[in-house]
Amino acid sequence: MNITFTDKAIAKVQEKYGKDSSLYLKLKYDTDGCGCVVSGVTTLWIVDEKESDDVIIETNFVPVLVEKTKQVFLDDNMTIDYNESAYAFMLKCPSQILNPRMSFIDKTKEAL
């Protein structure tokens, strides 16, 4: 799996994520409230610990955590961009836009 961040996405993540190297960026395939496992939406999370099912994907920016069991729902080559007019992140691949308004959620213990 290959994930590339655009310059706009890197700037926005740095604005929200800060310089704290103890935190992780996670691409979450979230199925809560979607009805079933195959109906999910991708979101970006900031987390403070890696879970047992997470794998680390190296990117052109920072490593990103992805749940191993949810990789089947993601494409091999994806780009994370930031749409300034929508104030939202966008996840896309060469053939389609996977999520045009991807949420960015702080899931650290401090935020909860």
Summary of the structure (lengths in Angstrom):
residues: 112
radius of gyration: 13.2
end to end distance: 30.3
largest distance: 37.8
contacts: 299
relative contact order: 0.26
helix: 15%
strand: 45%
